[in-house]
Amino acid sequence: MAPGLGAMEEKPAAATKHTTICLGSMASGLREVYESGRTKDMEWRQSQLRGLISLLTDNEEEIFDVLHEDLGKHRGEAFRDELGILVKSIKYTLQNLKKWMAPEKAEAPLVAFPATAMVVPEPLGVVLIFSCWNLPLGLALEPLSGALAAGNAIVLKPSELAPATAAFLAANIPKYLDSSAVKVVLGGPNVGEELMEHRWDKVLFTGSARVGRIIMTKAAKHLTPVALELGSKCPCIVDWLDGKRDRQIAVNRIIGAKWSTCAGQACIAIDHILVEEKFAPILIELLKSTLKRFMAEPGGMARILNEKHFQRLSAYLEDSNVASSVVHGGYMDRKTLRIEPTILLNPPVDSDIMTEEIFGPLLPIITVKKIEDSIAFLKSKPKPLAIYAFTTNESLKRRIVEETSSGSVTFNDAVVQVFTVARSLYRVSEL
């Protein structure tokens, strides 16, 4: 998530539904439920996962509506990035739950012969989940499904910056899940701070580094383990691919990973491109022509979250040196909070757009003399959540893997790694 973005709560809610006293009572009640052992039972876990699937499939139209209301998401994007992948993920969890719950044989030291050893999976206890606004359904229910599968009692705090989705979750989760073991808490930053005053067995936070530091500080009071999913500037190296078909496929995937992921408001969206200077004009023309086809439908791209984030993005282009680097797009409609896909060529590397996570539909292209120079460029920057590279050069692939550090490296595609491999949730971020 962008610095100052993500699950950051910007203004206190006018009124919250939970006082400190009721939050404490709720936390105590959840711990009683967990200590009763009910959530550890495999049948209970399976029933909760089936309930989540029913929640999603029974309310498909309402889900499309709330995601469009909060972020202007197209139905296709909403299904691909949130609804559809959630159902698939939860079904996969259901299919593998029995295997994941089974004890695993461990190697006992020879000195302990004839003893045997086992590793027995067990739940953590009572888990607190802070979800984010850019994937307000997916980043709430994906970790929730994992916590349920592991046999935990859970508090989910959706971002109030996606109020329609938050209200949907608060209204429907009690209908489909065990309401004594799963609670949804609505509210702003004051509610989040009150929640962190209580003891949890695990906290999962998706959002900005600024708020992540606050979460870590408050969690330290109770020695609570925390998983942070923060933000970064994810680079994309574009080597010159051999054939016209390969180049077009690469451009299609770049556009999908930049502009069709909540208009670039995603922590793993492509932030900027590195390409050899002699190929930059051709790449730009390919991007421009393909954007005309991909973004022809009005409303085909999500809008910017709110006025504050719109202003943040427009401020990047107020720098005259940055504005002069725009080679495509740049139109901004403050009334509808929509920004046209915008391409920039060689904005100053010390400008805000190149030092802060963009988290929007602006795409800088930085040229290098040789594509291998992109590795030195990456090594001079903070570690990103993801590095993407379109290349058939095996030597370059090897060097990227061996000489750079990131949450993941994906060759000849982008964003798909989120569905296939575990990401590092710490260390690659600003923390």
Secondary structure, 3 states (H helix, E strand, C coil): CCCCCCCCCCCCCCCCCCCHHHHHHHHHHHHHHHHCCHHHCHHHHHHHHHHHHHHHHHCHHHHHHHHHHHHCCCHHHHHHHHHHHHHHHHHHHHHHHHHHHCCEEECCCHHHCCCCEEECCCCCCEEEEECCCCCCCHHHHHHHHHHHHCCCEEEEECCCCCHHHHHHHHHHHHHHCCCCCEEECCCCHHHHHHHCCCCCCEEEEECCHHHHHHHHHHHHCCCCCEEEECCCCEEEEECCCCCHHHHHHHHHHHHHHHCCCHHHCCCCCEEEEEEECCCHHHHHHHHHHHHHHHCCCCCCCCCCCCHHHHHHHHHHCCCHHHHCCEEECCCEECCCCEECCEEEECCCCCCHHHHCCCCCCEEEEEEECCCCHHHHHHHCCCCCCCEEEECCCHHHHHHHHHHCCCCCEEECCCCHHHHCCCCCCCCCCCC
